[in-house]
């Protein structure tokens, strides 16, 4: 295939400076897929303004403790570069990153695609598990920006999810094994493995959002593939607002296990493709402090997938599979057209 293909990594995004925290939060809470309750459309933007203005000083302080900005943009752009290098071994490709709530926004990426004359695009979410609040929200923004441009020649397709894709599972297993190596060999079998996933409101679950089921299947696949006999637990973090969210929460799980005598814990931020505030601050600082106060002697956190060679390879394989799928469809359509002519 000689025509250059565009691959667009979809991700949440994060503030790239302390000054960007408030507008980032405003964009986040302005999203109908984040703030969604009866009548919310009437005052969503006003509510987003109120929440972001009240929350940003505290959130800024958290970012100060992890380097003064979110590392998510740097990780995502780095992943794009590594993926582009790997894909170009097979066919000409350009890989971009479209963030949902901060730069580079979807419209910026569409500008880049048009500038380079790329008309065929594969959307590849950095959300392995599908949720209305992540993949679907990014997809809606993609469609919205395309519609705003009117006439566009871009043909696109989506990798919907890959929560049980073996190469992705292998990348997760590698990170868990690396985390286990931080413990003395003689206690590794006693370490509690806590898979901490970003939570969602139960409202989404009741509406049929598949995310929580995908997460459970990912955890099951990782444990089977890894072959560990350790006790393991799935819990959820990052609750925002008064709604009922997925349980059990990660803090409650840490506290409960500590009360039952657990002294060694490995936290695996299973739903996150890259390290950012929720892994580096919430887990690495807040939950670590909670565990220490509860009597946990050793508390370790696995590194995000970040620049994992296995993860980049998994992303490349997803693109290759999608390209084969497109090629089959094109061949089939061409065959059907020939039959129609005859």
Backbone torsions as a table, in degrees:
resi	resn	phi	psi	omega
1	UNK	NA	120.2	-175.2
2	UNK	-95.8	-24.3	-179.5
3	UNK	-69.5	133.4	-178.1
4	UNK	-69.7	132.9	179.2
5	UNK	-102.3	142.8	174.1
6	UNK	-103.3	131.6	173.0
7	UNK	-114.6	126.6	-178.4
8	UNK	-114.7	114.1	175.4
9	UNK	-78.5	125.2	179.0
10	UNK	-98.7	129.7	-179.9
11	UNK	-148.3	168.4	-177.1
12	UNK	-68.6	-43.2	-174.3
13	UNK	88.4	168.8	179.6
14	UNK	-163.2	157.4	-178.3
15	UNK	-62.3	130.7	-179.3
16	UNK	-95.1	11.1	173.7
17	UNK	-162.6	166.5	177.1
18	UNK	-65.6	-31.5	179.8
19	UNK	-69.2	-22.8	-177.8
20	UNK	-84.7	-6.9	-175.3
21	UNK	-61.7	-49.4	-176.7
22	UNK	-64.0	-49.7	178.1
23	UNK	-64.0	-31.6	175.6
24	UNK	-62.3	-47.2	179.0
25	UNK	-62.6	-38.3	178.6
26	UNK	-62.2	-45.2	178.5
27	UNK	-61.8	-40.5	-179.7
28	UNK	-61.7	-51.2	-175.2
29	UNK	-81.6	-4.1	172.7
30	UNK	-84.6	-11.5	-176.6
31	UNK	-74.3	122.9	178.2
32	UNK	-58.9	-24.1	178.1
33	UNK	-80.1	-7.8	176.5
34	UNK	-103.6	-51.3	176.2
35	UNK	-103.6	102.4	-174.4
36	UNK	-146.4	100.8	173.9
37	UNK	-147.2	164.6	-175.4
38	UNK	-51.8	123.2	177.7
39	UNK	82.7	1.6	-175.2
40	UNK	-64.7	-25.5	-178.8
41	UNK	-62.7	-20.9	-177.5
42	UNK	-72.2	-30.8	-176.1
43	UNK	-139.8	25.6	-177.3
44	UNK	-60.9	-45.3	-177.3
45	UNK	-67.2	-38.0	177.0
46	UNK	-65.6	-39.7	177.6
47	UNK	-66.1	-40.6	178.4
48	UNK	-62.0	-39.5	178.0
49	UNK	-63.8	-42.2	-179.7
50	UNK	-65.6	-47.5	-178.3
51	UNK	-62.7	-46.8	-176.6
52	UNK	-66.1	-37.1	-179.4
53	UNK	-69.6	-33.0	-179.3
54	UNK	-82.3	-34.5	-173.5
55	UNK	-87.0	-26.1	-168.5
56	UNK	-63.3	-33.8	178.3
57	UNK	-61.5	-40.7	-179.9
58	UNK	-69.6	-40.8	-179.9
59	UNK	-67.5	-36.4	176.5
60	UNK	-59.0	-41.4	179.2
61	UNK	-62.1	-36.8	177.9
62	UNK	-66.1	-42.5	178.9
63	UNK	-65.2	-33.0	177.5
64	UNK	-58.1	-33.3	-176.5
65	UNK	-80.3	-9.8	177.4
66	UNK	-119.4	22.3	173.9
67	UNK	112.7	3.0	174.5
68	UNK	88.6	3.6	177.7
69	UNK	-166.1	170.3	173.3
70	UNK	-80.1	135.9	176.0
71	UNK	-83.0	0.3	-171.7
72	UNK	-62.2	-40.8	179.9
73	UNK	-62.9	-46.5	-179.5
74	UNK	-61.8	-43.5	179.1
75	UNK	-63.0	-44.1	-176.7
76	UNK	-66.0	-42.9	177.9
77	UNK	-65.9	-35.5	176.3
78	UNK	-66.5	-41.1	176.7
79	UNK	-62.9	-39.4	178.4
80	UNK	-60.7	-42.6	-179.2
81	UNK	-64.7	-46.2	-179.5
82	UNK	-65.1	-40.6	179.4
83	UNK	-66.1	-40.8	179.2
84	UNK	-60.0	-43.3	179.1
85	UNK	-60.4	-42.5	-178.2
86	UNK	-69.9	-42.0	-178.6
87	UNK	-66.4	-34.8	-178.2
88	UNK	-69.1	-9.6	172.9
89	UNK	-70.3	-21.6	-176.9
90	UNK	-110.0	-41.9	179.6
91	UNK	-158.9	155.4	-177.2
92	UNK	-63.4	125.0	-173.9
93	UNK	-142.8	146.6	167.3
94	UNK	-122.5	132.7	-178.6
95	UNK	-113.4	130.3	-178.9
96	UNK	-122.1	168.0	175.9
97	UNK	-126.2	125.4	177.2
98	UNK	-113.9	114.6	-178.8
99	UNK	-92.9	148.7	-176.8
100	UNK	-80.6	-39.4	-170.6
101	UNK	-120.8	-0.6	176.2
102	UNK	-157.7	168.6	-174.5
103	UNK	-60.9	145.7	-3.2
104	UNK	-79.0	123.5	-179.8
105	UNK	-73.4	168.0	179.8
106	UNK	-57.5	-42.2	-178.5
107	UNK	-63.7	-31.4	177.3
108	UNK	-67.4	-39.6	179.3
109	UNK	-68.6	-38.5	176.7
110	UNK	-63.0	-36.6	174.6
111	UNK	-59.8	-44.1	-179.8
112	UNK	-63.8	-42.2	-179.9
113	UNK	-62.7	-44.3	179.2
114	UNK	-65.5	-39.6	-179.1
115	UNK	-62.8	-36.2	-177.8
116	UNK	-92.7	0.5	176.8
117	UNK	69.1	30.7	-179.9
118	UNK	-92.7	121.7	-175.2
119	UNK	-111.3	-11.3	179.3
120	UNK	-116.8	124.3	-171.3
121	UNK	-132.1	138.5	170.8
122	UNK	-111.7	122.5	176.1
123	UNK	-88.5	124.9	-176.7
124	UNK	-125.7	99.5	-179.1
125	UNK	-67.5	143.1	170.5
126	UNK	-92.3	27.9	170.4
127	UNK	-112.7	99.0	-177.4
128	UNK	-61.3	-33.9	178.8
129	UNK	-99.6	135.6	-177.6
130	UNK	-78.1	134.9	171.9
131	UNK	-145.4	150.6	175.2
132	UNK	-62.1	-29.3	-176.4
133	UNK	-82.6	-10.8	-178.3
134	UNK	-121.3	-83.2	-177.1
135	UNK	-57.7	-48.0	-176.9
136	UNK	-65.3	-37.8	178.0
137	UNK	-63.1	-44.6	178.2
138	UNK	-64.5	-37.6	-179.9
139	UNK	-67.1	-40.6	177.2
140	UNK	-60.6	-41.0	179.5
141	UNK	-65.9	-39.8	177.7
142	UNK	-59.4	-49.1	-179.8
143	UNK	-64.1	-40.6	179.9
144	UNK	-60.8	-47.3	-178.7
145	UNK	-67.8	-33.8	175.2
146	UNK	-64.5	-44.6	-179.7
147	UNK	-63.2	-36.7	179.7
148	UNK	-64.0	-25.3	-179.3
149	UNK	-85.7	-7.9	178.9
150	UNK	69.2	-119.9	-177.1
151	UNK	-67.9	113.8	175.7
152	UNK	-136.7	142.2	-178.3
153	UNK	-93.0	3.3	-174.6
154	UNK	-71.1	126.2	172.0
155	UNK	-103.6	129.3	-175.7
156	UNK	-136.2	157.4	175.1
157	UNK	-143.4	160.2	-172.2
158	UNK	-120.7	134.1	164.7
159	UNK	-84.5	106.6	-168.1
160	UNK	-70.4	-42.7	179.9
161	UNK	-165.5	168.1	177.8
162	UNK	-155.6	35.8	-175.2
163	UNK	-61.2	-24.0	-179.6
164	UNK	-120.2	16.5	-178.6
165	UNK	-70.0	117.8	-173.0
166	UNK	-49.1	-44.6	179.5
167	UNK	-63.2	-34.1	175.5
168	UNK	-67.1	-43.4	178.3
169	UNK	-59.9	-40.4	178.6
170	UNK	-60.6	-38.8	178.9
171	UNK	-64.9	-39.2	177.8
172	UNK	-66.1	-42.7	179.9
173	UNK	-60.3	-42.1	179.2
174	UNK	-58.9	-43.2	179.8
175	UNK	-64.9	-38.4	178.4
176	UNK	-65.4	-43.3	178.5
177	UNK	-61.0	-39.9	177.1
178	UNK	-64.1	-37.5	177.8
179	UNK	-67.1	-39.9	-179.4
180	UNK	-64.6	-29.7	-179.6
181	UNK	-66.9	-14.4	178.3
182	UNK	-75.0	-14.9	179.8
183	UNK	-96.7	148.1	174.8
184	UNK	-56.6	141.7	-174.5
185	UNK	-55.0	-35.7	-172.9
186	UNK	-74.5	-10.6	179.0
187	UNK	-116.3	2.2	-174.7
188	UNK	-59.2	-34.9	-178.6
189	UNK	-70.5	-15.8	-178.6
190	UNK	-96.6	-4.4	-176.9
191	UNK	-69.6	130.9	172.7
192	UNK	-80.9	125.7	177.5
193	UNK	-97.5	117.5	179.6
194	UNK	-107.7	113.4	174.2
195	UNK	-87.1	108.0	-176.8
196	UNK	-102.6	116.5	-178.7
197	UNK	-111.4	151.5	174.3
198	UNK	-63.7	130.7	-179.3
199	UNK	-78.5	167.1	171.4
200	UNK	-136.3	156.5	175.7
201	UNK	-62.3	145.2	177.8
202	UNK	-61.5	-23.8	177.6
203	UNK	-55.8	-41.7	178.2
204	UNK	-65.1	-40.0	179.7
205	UNK	-61.7	-45.6	-179.6
206	UNK	-64.3	-27.5	178.7
207	UNK	-82.4	1.4	176.8
208	UNK	96.3	11.2	178.3
209	UNK	-60.6	128.2	-174.3
210	UNK	-82.5	-4.0	-171.1
211	UNK	-52.3	-51.1	-174.9
212	UNK	-63.5	-36.2	176.3
213	UNK	-68.1	-39.6	177.6
214	UNK	-61.4	-43.7	179.9
215	UNK	-60.0	-44.6	-178.9
216	UNK	-62.3	-39.0	179.1
217	UNK	-69.6	-35.8	176.2
218	UNK	-62.3	-47.5	-179.3
219	UNK	-60.7	-44.8	179.9
220	UNK	-60.9	-43.5	-179.1
221	UNK	-65.8	-39.8	179.6
222	UNK	-64.5	-43.7	-179.2
223	UNK	-65.3	-40.7	179.5
224	UNK	-66.4	-46.2	-178.0
225	UNK	-65.3	-38.8	-178.2
226	UNK	-74.2	-29.2	177.3
227	UNK	73.3	13.5	179.3
228	UNK	-74.5	149.8	176.9
229	UNK	-101.9	5.9	-176.7
230	UNK	-64.9	151.3	170.1
231	UNK	-64.1	136.3	180.0
232	UNK	-133.0	156.3	-172.3
233	UNK	-145.1	138.5	173.5
234	UNK	-103.0	127.5	179.8
235	UNK	-141.6	171.1	-170.5
236	UNK	-130.9	144.5	-175.3
237	UNK	-128.0	178.3	170.1
238	UNK	69.3	32.8	176.9
239	UNK	-63.2	136.9	178.2
240	UNK	-132.2	131.6	174.7
241	UNK	85.7	178.3	-172.5
242	UNK	-85.9	-5.9	-177.6
243	UNK	-66.3	159.6	174.0
244	UNK	-77.2	128.1	-178.5
245	UNK	-114.3	171.3	177.5
246	UNK	-56.0	140.7	178.6
247	UNK	-128.2	162.7	1.6
248	UNK	-78.2	154.8	177.7
249	UNK	-76.8	155.5	179.1
250	UNK	-63.5	-46.2	177.8
251	UNK	-58.7	-41.5	180.0
252	UNK	-65.4	-36.8	179.5
253	UNK	-67.3	-43.1	177.5
254	UNK	-59.5	-47.5	-178.1
255	UNK	-64.0	-43.4	-178.5
256	UNK	-64.8	-44.4	179.7
257	UNK	-65.6	-39.2	178.9
258	UNK	-62.4	-40.4	178.9
259	UNK	-64.8	-26.9	179.2
260	UNK	-87.9	2.2	173.5
261	UNK	104.8	4.8	178.6
262	UNK	-67.2	130.5	-178.5
263	UNK	-115.5	-11.2	-176.1
264	UNK	-135.8	123.2	-176.7
265	UNK	-133.2	138.4	172.5
266	UNK	-117.4	118.8	179.3
267	UNK	-95.3	128.0	179.4
268	UNK	-116.1	103.3	178.4
269	UNK	-71.7	85.3	-162.9
270	UNK	-74.4	-24.4	-175.2
271	UNK	-95.3	4.2	-173.2
272	UNK	-109.4	126.5	179.4
273	UNK	-80.2	-22.3	-178.4
274	UNK	-142.6	154.7	175.6
275	UNK	-70.0	141.2	175.8
276	UNK	-159.3	-160.2	-172.2
277	UNK	-56.4	-42.3	-175.8
278	UNK	-67.0	-27.5	178.7
279	UNK	-92.9	-45.1	-174.2
280	UNK	-76.5	-39.0	-179.7
281	UNK	-98.1	-56.1	-174.4
282	UNK	-60.7	-48.9	179.7
283	UNK	-82.8	-50.7	-171.8
284	UNK	-69.7	-25.0	-179.3
285	UNK	-115.3	-58.3	-176.7
286	UNK	-63.4	-53.1	-176.5
287	UNK	-70.0	-31.6	176.4
288	UNK	-62.4	-43.1	178.3
289	UNK	-63.1	-44.1	178.6
290	UNK	-58.7	-44.4	-178.7
291	UNK	-64.2	-42.8	179.4
292	UNK	-61.9	-44.2	179.0
293	UNK	-62.6	-30.0	-178.6
294	UNK	-84.4	-3.5	176.4
295	UNK	99.9	10.6	177.4
296	UNK	-73.5	130.3	-174.6
297	UNK	-84.5	-37.6	178.4
298	UNK	-136.0	122.2	-176.5
299	UNK	-125.9	114.5	-178.2
300	UNK	-122.2	153.4	-179.7
301	UNK	-126.8	131.6	178.5
302	UNK	-72.2	148.6	175.3
303	UNK	-67.7	145.6	173.8
304	UNK	-60.7	165.8	180.0
305	UNK	-62.0	-35.8	171.0
306	UNK	40.5	-113.7	-177.2
307	UNK	-100.3	23.1	178.1
308	UNK	-53.1	126.7	178.2
309	UNK	-60.6	-37.7	179.3
310	UNK	-64.9	-37.4	-179.8
311	UNK	-69.8	-44.6	178.5
312	UNK	-61.2	-39.8	177.8
313	UNK	-64.4	-38.9	178.1
314	UNK	-62.0	-43.3	178.2
315	UNK	-62.2	-42.1	179.4
316	UNK	-62.4	-42.6	179.5
317	UNK	-64.1	-35.2	176.5
318	UNK	-62.7	-40.5	178.3
319	UNK	-66.9	-43.8	179.3
320	UNK	-59.7	-42.4	179.7
321	UNK	-64.4	-40.0	179.1
322	UNK	-66.7	-37.9	178.3
323	UNK	-63.9	-40.6	177.7
324	UNK	-63.9	-39.2	178.7
325	UNK	-62.9	-43.5	178.7
326	UNK	-63.6	-42.8	-179.3
327	UNK	-61.9	-42.5	178.9
328	UNK	-62.8	-42.6	-179.9
329	UNK	-64.1	-40.8	179.5
330	UNK	-64.9	-40.7	178.4
331	UNK	-64.0	-43.5	179.7
332	UNK	-64.1	-43.9	179.0
333	UNK	-62.4	-41.5	179.0
334	UNK	-62.7	-41.2	179.4
335	UNK	-64.7	-41.0	179.9
336	UNK	-65.6	-37.5	177.9
337	UNK	-65.0	-39.6	178.7
338	UNK	-64.1	-40.6	178.8
339	UNK	-64.6	-38.8	-179.0
340	UNK	-65.8	-37.5	179.1
341	UNK	-67.0	-39.7	-179.7
342	UNK	-68.5	NA	NA
